[in-house]
């Protein structure tokens, strides 16, 4: 006889009860991962990146090549308030942001399809790490790819050659956050 197991979905109240208060959250240690957006321009994608960086406790989100307006409706809807909790900044160019990270001792990895790219599971991260993701139309710029210590590729098994930037970031950031926690980074 088979025993049926029920999985009950957590309520909003139950989810909130597991969260620390706002002052404790601000003091919470973040993972040594900087995320640089190279020419990501769509407000929805930027908002989704705020939400993802919050979820993974990334150290900082750096947005380049576009003026960020937190009042944009699509950004706010996708971010769900995380734009106020995620440390972030803007820089004119991704190359400058990457060079700054390199000067600070960060390993540089980009997510892009390239002749020497490797799948996420083959990448051996060294923390602190700077992860660069490219824009919706042109990907990571060649000058930034040239600065990378590693190029990570998400294998495309279907007909499309790419996936949404926040989806790609979720795949790679989850793997990186898991590894950073495992080594106590």
N, C-alpha and C positions, 0 to 999 in steps of 0.2 A: 504494500500500500504506500503510495506516494504522499508525503507530507507537503502541503503547500505553504510556502513562505511568502508573507506579505511584506513589501518594502513600502513604508510610509514616507511620503514626501515631507521634508521639513517645512514647517510654517515660517512665515516671515519673523514672527516673534522668537521662534527657536533659533533662527539664523542670527538675529541681532543679539541674542543673549550670549552667543559664543564670541562676540567681538569685544575688544577692549575699548575703553573710553577714548575720546579724542586726544587728550593730553598724553596718554600712554602710547597711542598709535604714532604720534609725532616722534616719540623717543625710540620707537621700535627700530632695531637694526635692519638695514636693507642689504640686499645682495650686491656684491661689487660688480654690477653689470650696468653699463651705460648703453642706452639705445639711441642711435642717431637715425633720424629720418632724412633721407636724401631726396629732396624734391617731391615729397608726398604732399599733395595739394588739396585733396578733397577733405572737407570738414568732417564727414562721417568717419573716414579712415583715421584722421588725427584723433578724433574722440575715442575711437575703438582702441587706439594705441595708448591713450591715457588709461583706459580701463584695464588693459592688459598689463601695463607697467605697474599699476596698483596691485593687481591680482598676484603678480609674481614678485612684488616688492623690489622691483628694479631700482637701482640707486638714483637714476636720473633719465629723463626723456629729453633729447635735444632735437628740436625741430629746425630744419634749415630750408632755405629757398622759398619760404612763404611767410607772410605776416599772419600770425595766429590771432584770431578774434574769438575769445572764449564765449562771447554772446551768440555766436552762430548756432542756430537751432539744431542743425544736424550734429554738430560737434557735441553740444550739451546732451542731446538724446543718446548718442553713442557712449559718451563718457560716464553718464549716470552719476555726476557729481565728483568723479575721481580727478577731474582737472584741478580741483581745489586741494587734493591730498597728495598728488604725485609731484615730486620735485621735477621741475622742467625749466628749460631755457630755450632761447632762440639764438641761432647764429646765422650769419649770412651764407656761409658755405659749409657743406658737409666735409670737404677736405680740411678746412680750418678746425672743425670740431674733432676730426679724426687725428689730426696732427697734435692738437691739444691733449687728447687722450693718450696718444703715444708718449708725449713728453711727461705725462703723469704716470707712466709705467703700465699702461693697459695693452693687452694683446688686442689686435684688431681683426675682426671677422666680419665678412659681408655675406649676405644671403643673396645669391645671384647665380644664374646659369653661366658658366664659364668653362673654358677648355680644361682647367685644372680643379674644378669644383669637386667637393666630396659630400656624401650624405651626412646628415646630422649625427648619426651614430658613429661615424668614423672620425669625427672632429674631436681633438684632444684639447679642451680649453685650459687656459691658464688664467687665473683670476688675479687681479681685476681684468675685466673683459669689456671691450667696446664692440657692440653689435650694430651693424649698419644695414638698414633696409631701404629699398629704393621706391621711387615713385610709381604711380599707377600705370604710366605710359612708357617710360624709358628705363625703369629699373635704377640700379646703382650706377652712378656716373663712372666712366672708365678711370678718371684720375683718382677716385676713391678706391676702386678695385685694385689699382696699382699700388696703393698704400697698405693693402690687406696682408696679414700674416696667413690668413686662411679664407677660402671661399666655400661657403656651404650651399649646397644645392638640394632642394626638395625634389625627389624624383617625380616626374610627371608621367604617369602611366596611361593617361587618357589622351584625347585629341588636343586639349589646350596645352599651351606652353607655360602657363603661369597660374597662380592663384592669388586671391586678394592679399594685400600686404599684411593685414592684421591676422589673417589665417596663417600665413607663412610665419609671422612673428610668434604666434601662439605655439606652433609646432616646435620651433627652435628654442624659444624662451622657456618653455616647459622643460625641455631636455637640459638646457643650461642651468636652470634653477635647481633641478633635481641633482645635478652633478655638483653645483656649488654647495648645496646643503650637505651633500655626502662627504665633502672634503673640509667642511667647516669654514668655507670662505665667507 
